[in-house]
Amino acid sequence: MSKVLVVSDSHGLTKELEVLRERHLNEVDLMIHCGDSELMADDKAINGYLTVMGNCDFGGYPLETTTEIAGRKFFITHGHKYSVKTSLMNLKYKASEVGADIACFGHSHVLGAEVIGGTLFLNPGSIRMPRERFEKTYVILDLLEEKIKMSVYDIRGQELKELAFEFVLPKK
């Protein structure tokens, strides 16, 4: 079993990213930042996060990336180039093209997760300026054999248990 922390849209926050890293460092196997950190790639606050470039970032990050952990392939992007605020269709095509089990993205600042065509699409919300919720959120995924457990946390590290969800997602 592996755990993955996913955060996005921190828009200049540094202390909060450091606190998240320290809080979960010994608990998770991978930390993902889905862009709009507004930090330079060598900033110590973003150290340890697999990060992509958002529309408010300055450079030094890839536009998108893939990685594998626990037999699951992740596709990570900010989402602005895929018009995620209007539809997940473009992102769905790209995730399918790269064979992703899980597509992580940000940009809309809206917490959400759903399985489409055998791929989990996950937006962890924003730890700076959430939309459609008051809580500033991030997500931890537990990658199990045939399912993925999603836990949602607020910026203070309190689990929002009512938002937890379990996705049945056999490995591809």
C-alpha positions as CSV (number, residue, x, y, z in Angstrom):
1,M,0.0,0.0,0.0
2,S,1.2,3.5,-0.9
3,K,0.0,6.9,0.0
4,V,0.1,10.0,-2.1
5,L,-0.6,13.6,-1.0
6,V,-2.0,15.9,-3.6
7,V,-2.2,19.7,-3.2
8,S,-2.7,22.6,-5.6
9,D,-3.2,26.3,-6.1
10,S,-1.2,27.5,-3.0
11,H,-0.6,30.9,-4.8
12,G,2.5,32.1,-2.9
13,L,2.1,30.3,0.4
14,T,5.4,28.9,1.7
15,K,5.0,28.1,5.4
16,E,1.8,26.1,4.7
17,L,3.6,23.9,2.1
18,E,6.4,23.3,4.6
19,V,3.9,22.4,7.3
20,L,2.1,19.9,5.0
21,R,5.4,18.3,4.1
22,E,6.6,17.9,7.7
23,R,3.1,16.8,8.9
24,H,2.9,14.0,6.3
25,L,6.6,13.3,5.5
26,N,6.7,9.9,7.2
27,E,3.2,8.9,6.2
28,V,3.2,9.4,2.4
29,D,5.3,8.0,-0.4
30,L,4.8,10.9,-2.9
31,M,3.8,14.5,-2.6
32,I,2.2,16.2,-5.7
33,H,1.6,19.9,-6.3
34,C,-0.7,20.5,-9.3
35,G,0.6,24.0,-10.0
36,D,0.1,27.7,-9.2
37,S,2.5,27.6,-6.4
38,E,3.9,30.9,-7.6
39,L,7.3,29.8,-6.3
40,M,10.5,29.4,-8.1
41,A,11.4,25.7,-8.6
42,D,14.4,26.0,-6.2
43,D,12.3,27.5,-3.3
44,K,12.7,25.4,-0.2
45,A,9.0,25.4,0.4
46,I,8.2,23.4,-2.7
47,N,11.2,21.0,-2.2
48,G,10.0,17.4,-2.1
49,Y,6.8,18.0,-4.2
50,L,6.5,16.7,-7.7
51,T,5.3,19.9,-9.3
52,V,3.9,21.1,-12.6
53,M,3.6,24.6,-13.9
54,G,0.3,26.5,-13.5
55,N,-0.9,29.6,-15.4
56,C,0.4,31.8,-12.5
57,D,3.9,30.2,-12.3
58,F,7.1,31.7,-13.7
59,G,8.9,28.7,-15.1
60,G,11.2,25.9,-14.0
61,Y,8.5,23.3,-13.9
62,P,7.2,21.0,-16.6
63,L,3.7,21.8,-18.0
64,E,2.7,18.2,-17.2
65,T,4.3,15.0,-16.0
66,T,3.7,11.3,-15.4
67,T,4.9,9.1,-12.6
68,E,4.1,5.6,-11.4
69,I,3.7,4.4,-7.8
70,A,2.2,1.1,-6.5
71,G,1.4,0.0,-10.0
72,R,-0.7,3.1,-10.7
73,K,0.2,5.6,-13.4
74,F,-0.4,9.3,-12.5
75,F,-0.8,12.1,-15.0
76,I,-0.3,15.5,-13.4
77,T,-1.1,18.9,-14.9
78,H,-2.4,22.2,-13.7
79,G,-5.4,21.9,-16.1
80,H,-5.5,25.4,-17.7
81,K,-4.3,24.0,-21.1
82,Y,-7.1,21.4,-20.9
83,S,-9.9,23.9,-20.2
84,V,-10.8,22.0,-17.0
85,K,-13.1,24.8,-15.8
86,T,-15.6,24.0,-18.5
87,S,-15.2,20.2,-19.1
88,L,-13.0,17.3,-18.2
89,M,-13.2,16.0,-21.8
90,N,-9.8,17.3,-23.0
91,L,-8.1,16.0,-19.9
92,K,-9.9,12.7,-20.3
93,Y,-8.5,12.3,-23.8
94,K,-4.9,13.1,-22.6
95,A,-5.2,10.8,-19.6
96,S,-6.3,8.0,-21.9
97,E,-3.5,8.8,-24.4
98,V,-0.8,8.4,-21.7
99,G,-2.6,5.4,-20.0
100,A,-3.1,7.1,-16.7
101,D,-5.0,5.5,-13.8
102,I,-5.2,8.8,-12.0
103,A,-5.2,12.3,-13.4
104,C,-4.4,15.1,-10.9
105,F,-5.1,18.7,-11.7
106,G,-5.9,22.1,-10.2
107,H,-6.8,25.5,-11.7
108,S,-10.5,25.7,-10.8
109,H,-9.8,25.7,-7.0
110,V,-12.8,23.3,-6.7
111,L,-12.4,20.1,-4.8
112,G,-13.6,17.1,-6.8
113,A,-13.0,13.5,-7.7
114,E,-14.7,11.2,-10.1
115,V,-14.0,8.1,-12.1
116,I,-14.5,8.5,-15.9
117,G,-13.7,5.6,-18.2
118,G,-11.6,3.8,-15.6
119,T,-9.5,6.8,-14.7
120,L,-9.8,8.7,-11.4
121,F,-9.8,12.5,-12.0
122,L,-8.8,14.4,-8.9
123,N,-8.7,18.1,-8.1
124,P,-7.6,18.6,-4.4
125,G,-9.1,22.1,-4.3
126,S,-6.9,25.0,-3.1
127,I,-5.1,25.7,0.2
128,R,-5.2,29.4,-0.5
129,M,-8.4,30.4,-2.2
130,P,-11.0,27.5,-2.4
131,R,-14.1,27.8,-4.5
132,E,-17.5,26.2,-3.8
133,R,-16.3,25.4,-0.3
134,F,-15.0,27.4,2.7
135,E,-12.3,24.8,3.7
136,K,-8.8,25.1,2.2
137,T,-8.2,21.5,1.2
138,Y,-5.7,18.9,0.1
139,V,-6.1,15.2,-0.4
140,I,-4.3,12.0,0.6
141,L,-4.9,8.9,-1.6
142,D,-4.4,5.3,-0.2
143,L,-3.5,3.2,-3.2
144,L,-4.8,-0.3,-2.6
145,E,-5.0,-3.3,-5.0
146,E,-8.5,-2.9,-6.4
147,K,-9.5,0.4,-4.9
148,I,-8.3,3.9,-3.9
149,K,-9.3,5.5,-0.6
150,M,-9.5,9.3,-0.7
151,S,-9.1,11.4,2.5
152,V,-9.7,15.1,2.4
153,Y,-8.0,17.4,4.9
154,D,-8.2,21.1,5.7
155,I,-5.1,23.3,5.9
156,R,-4.9,22.7,9.7
157,G,-4.6,18.9,9.1
158,Q,-8.1,18.1,10.3
159,E,-9.6,15.3,8.2
160,L,-13.0,16.2,6.7
161,K,-14.4,12.7,7.2
162,E,-17.7,13.5,5.5
163,L,-15.7,14.0,2.2
164,A,-13.9,10.7,2.4
165,F,-14.6,8.4,-0.5
166,E,-13.5,5.0,-1.8
167,F,-13.2,4.4,-5.5
168,V,-13.2,0.8,-7.0
169,L,-10.5,1.1,-9.6
170,P,-8.8,-2.2,-10.7
171,K,-5.3,-1.8,-11.9
172,K,-5.0,-1.5,-15.7
